Amino acid sequence: MQGLNLLAGIICGLLGLVFGSFLNVCIARLPRHESVVSPRSMCPDCGAPIRAMDNVPLLSFLVLWGRCRDCGVRISWRYPAIELATAALWVLCWLEFGVSVEAVGMAVFCFLALGLAAMDAETLLLPNTFTLPGIVLGVLYSAVMCPDGWLARLRCAGVSLGWAVCATALILTIRWLYWLVRRREGMGFGDAKLFAMIAAWLGPANTLLVFFLAVVGAALYGVLWMGLRRGEGGTQARIPLGSFLCAATIYAVFEGQATVGWYLGFFR
């Protein structure tokens, strides 16, 4: 049994590396509205197609010493970092949830959250090609996880969709109030769709935890940024709130229940 568990963990890690490599393609292309299928991967500097032997997740980066084989330009550390992070998250899903539908669902959810975090950090964009299917998958996941028959599953799907709508309304309300006070946009529509996706997957308690952690994290980032830029004048921090929402989401996947339970314990 221990040998089978070890094998399952290795398989999860290898699959994570492979899907992490694909996630890098999504991160690079989706914000630019490019296909993730064609053309084949190429060096962004010299345009040379990436050979199959140079496209092995993580290993190729190490063999090439992090440089393009053709032009020698340095490859971004984002590529191996995303591959390793995806592999680590998928192994954590297996360790936390075992071999189960829940583990598969949370692995998919982490894949989406990690990709959106990277895209928002790099481009301040949260593509619909991730957020909208993510909402649908969250509703379907909620239905599948309900064990009490078709009617109960339909009810769970409806509740999940309802929380997604409520999350969207919350972000849009905050966006509107911010505009009234500052006369400029704060949160974007992408943040609203991302928050709807999170609510569809996690439900109300963990979603509120995600919102709290993300806002605190973004505020600290803003204060730090302004401190480092003191004296430059005229510059404003462009805070990728979606990245903070996604980071908090990944935390909530593994520790959300415990954190919410710890907090509620103060009121008993």
C-alpha positions in Angstrom: 0.0 0.0 0.0 2.8 2.4 0.8 4.4 1.7 -2.6 1.1 2.4 -4.3 0.8 5.7 -2.4 4.3 6.7 -3.4 3.5 5.8 -7.0 0.3 7.9 -6.9 2.3 10.9 -5.6 4.9 10.6 -8.3 2.2 10.4 -11.0 0.5 13.5 -9.6 3.8 15.4 -9.6 4.6 14.4 -13.2 1.2 15.3 -14.4 1.5 18.6 -12.6 4.8 19.3 -14.5 3.1 18.5 -17.8 0.1 20.6 -17.2 2.2 23.3 -15.7 4.1 23.5 -19.0 0.7 23.9 -20.8 -0.3 26.5 -18.2 2.8 28.5 -19.2 1.5 28.6 -22.8 -1.9 29.8 -21.5 -0.2 32.5 -19.4 1.9 33.8 -22.3 -0.8 33.7 -25.0 -4.3 34.1 -23.5 -3.9 37.7 -22.4 -2.9 38.5 -26.0 -5.9 36.6 -27.4 -3.7 34.1 -29.1 -4.4 30.4 -29.6 -2.8 27.9 -27.2 -2.8 25.3 -29.9 -0.9 26.9 -32.8 1.7 28.0 -33.7 4.1 25.8 -31.8 6.1 27.2 -29.0 9.0 29.5 -30.0 11.6 31.7 -28.4 10.0 35.2 -27.8 13.3 36.8 -28.6 14.6 35.2 -31.8 11.4 33.4 -32.9 13.1 30.0 -33.3 10.7 27.1 -32.8 11.2 25.2 -29.5 12.5 21.7 -30.3 10.7 18.7 -28.7 13.8 17.8 -26.7 13.9 21.4 -25.4 10.3 21.3 -24.3 10.5 18.8 -21.5 9.0 20.4 -18.4 11.7 21.6 -15.9 14.4 19.2 -17.3 15.0 21.2 -20.5 15.4 24.4 -18.5 18.1 22.8 -16.4 19.9 21.2 -19.3 19.9 24.5 -21.2 21.0 26.4 -18.1 17.9 28.6 -18.6 18.9 29.9 -22.0 17.5 29.6 -25.5 19.5 27.0 -27.5 19.5 29.2 -30.7 20.1 32.8 -29.5 21.3 32.3 -25.9 18.8 34.7 -24.4 17.8 34.0 -20.8 14.5 32.1 -20.3 12.2 33.6 -17.8 12.2 31.9 -14.4 8.4 32.0 -14.6 8.4 28.9 -16.7 10.1 26.4 -14.3 8.4 28.2 -11.3 4.9 27.6 -12.8 5.7 24.0 -13.6 7.1 23.3 -10.1 4.2 25.1 -8.5 1.6 23.2 -10.4 3.3 19.9 -9.6 3.5 20.8 -5.9 -0.2 21.9 -5.7 -1.3 18.7 -7.4 0.7 16.6 -5.0 -0.8 18.6 -2.1 -4.3 17.9 -3.5 -3.5 14.2 -3.5 -2.1 14.3 0.1 -5.0 16.4 1.4 -7.9 14.8 -0.3 -6.6 11.3 -1.4 -7.6 9.6 -4.6 -11.1 11.2 -5.0 -13.3 13.4 -7.1 -12.6 16.2 -4.6 -8.8 15.9 -5.2 -9.3 16.1 -9.0 -11.7 19.1 -8.6 -9.3 21.0 -6.3 -6.4 20.2 -8.7 -8.3 21.8 -11.5 -9.3 24.8 -9.3 -5.6 25.3 -8.3 -4.6 25.1 -12.0 -7.0 27.9 -12.8 -6.1 30.0 -9.8 -2.4 29.7 -10.4 -2.7 30.6 -14.1 -4.9 33.7 -13.3 -2.5 34.8 -10.6 0.4 34.8 -13.0 -1.6 36.5 -15.8 -2.8 39.3 -13.6 0.6 39.8 -12.1 2.2 40.1 -15.6 -0.5 41.9 -17.6 -3.2 43.1 -15.1 -5.6 41.0 -17.2 -7.9 38.1 -16.2 -9.0 36.4 -19.4 -12.6 35.2 -19.8 -11.2 32.0 -21.2 -10.2 31.0 -17.6 -12.7 32.8 -15.4 -16.0 32.0 -17.3 -15.3 28.2 -17.7 -14.0 28.3 -14.1 -17.5 29.5 -13.0 -19.2 26.7 -14.9 -16.8 24.1 -13.6 -17.3 25.4 -10.0 -21.1 25.0 -10.4 -20.7 21.5 -11.8 -18.2 20.5 -9.1 -20.7 21.6 -6.4 -23.4 19.5 -8.0 -21.1 16.4 -8.3 -20.0 16.7 -4.7 -23.6 16.6 -3.4 -24.3 12.9 -2.6 -28.1 13.0 -2.1 -29.6 12.4 -5.6 -30.3 14.4 -8.6 -32.7 16.9 -7.0 -30.2 17.7 -4.3 -27.5 18.0 -6.9 -29.5 20.5 -8.9 -30.2 22.4 -5.7 -26.4 22.5 -4.9 -25.7 23.7 -8.4 -28.3 26.5 -8.0 -26.8 27.5 -4.6 -23.3 27.6 -6.1 -24.5 29.7 -9.0 -26.3 32.0 -6.5 -23.1 32.5 -4.5 -21.3 33.4 -7.7 -23.9 36.0 -8.5 -23.7 37.4 -5.0 -19.9 37.6 -5.3 -20.2 39.4 -8.6 -22.6 41.9 -7.1 -20.3 42.6 -4.1 -17.3 43.4 -6.4 -19.4 45.6 -8.7 -20.9 47.4 -5.7 -17.4 48.2 -4.4 -16.3 49.2 -7.8 -19.3 51.6 -8.1 -18.7 53.1 -4.7 -15.0 53.6 -5.4 -15.9 55.4 -8.6 -18.3 57.7 -6.7 -15.6 58.6 -4.2 -12.5 58.8 -6.4 -14.0 59.3 -9.9 -11.9 56.6 -11.4 -12.1 52.8 -11.7 -10.8 50.6 -9.0 -11.7 46.9 -9.4 -12.2 45.7 -12.9 -14.9 43.4 -14.4 -12.2 40.7 -14.5 -12.0 40.8 -10.7 -15.8 40.4 -10.5 -15.7 37.3 -12.7 -12.8 35.9 -10.8 -14.5 36.4 -7.5 -17.6 34.7 -8.9 -15.5 31.7 -9.9 -14.1 31.5 -6.4 -17.5 31.7 -4.8 -18.9 29.0 -7.1 -16.1 26.6 -6.0 -15.7 27.5 -2.3 -19.0 28.7 -1.0 -19.6 31.8 1.2 -17.4 31.3 4.3 -14.2 30.5 2.4 -14.9 33.1 -0.2 -15.2 35.8 2.5 -11.9 34.6 3.9 -10.3 34.8 0.5 -11.6 38.4 0.1 -10.3 39.4 3.5 -6.8 37.9 3.0 -6.6 39.4 -0.6 -7.6 42.9 0.5 -5.1 42.8 3.4 -2.3 41.5 1.2 -3.0 44.0 -1.6 -3.1 46.9 1.0 0.3 45.8 2.4 1.7 45.6 -1.1 0.4 49.1 -1.9 1.9 50.5 1.3 5.3 48.8 0.6 5.2 50.0 -3.0 4.6 53.6 -2.0 7.3 53.4 0.6 9.9 52.2 -2.0 8.7 54.8 -4.5 8.7 57.7 -2.0 10.0 60.9 -3.5 9.4 59.9 -7.1 6.0 61.6 -7.2 3.2 61.2 -9.7 3.3 57.4 -9.7 0.5 55.2 -8.5 0.7 51.5 -7.6 -1.1 49.3 -10.1 -2.1 46.5 -7.8 -3.0 43.1 -9.3 -5.9 42.3 -7.0 -6.6 39.2 -8.9 -3.2 37.8 -8.0 -3.9 38.3 -4.3 -7.4 36.8 -4.7 -5.9 33.7 -6.4 -3.1 33.4 -3.8 -5.7 33.5 -1.0 -7.8 31.0 -2.9 -5.0 28.5 -3.0 -4.5 29.0 0.8 -8.3 28.5 1.3 -8.3 25.2 -0.6 -6.0 23.6 2.0 -6.4 25.7 5.1 -9.7 27.6 4.7 -11.9 25.3 6.8 -9.4 25.3 9.6 -9.0 29.1 9.5 -12.7 29.8 9.4 -13.2 27.3 12.3 -10.5 29.0 14.3 -12.0 32.4 13.8 -15.6 31.3 14.7 -14.2 29.7 17.8 -13.8 33.2 19.3 -17.6 33.6 19.3 -18.5 30.4 21.1 
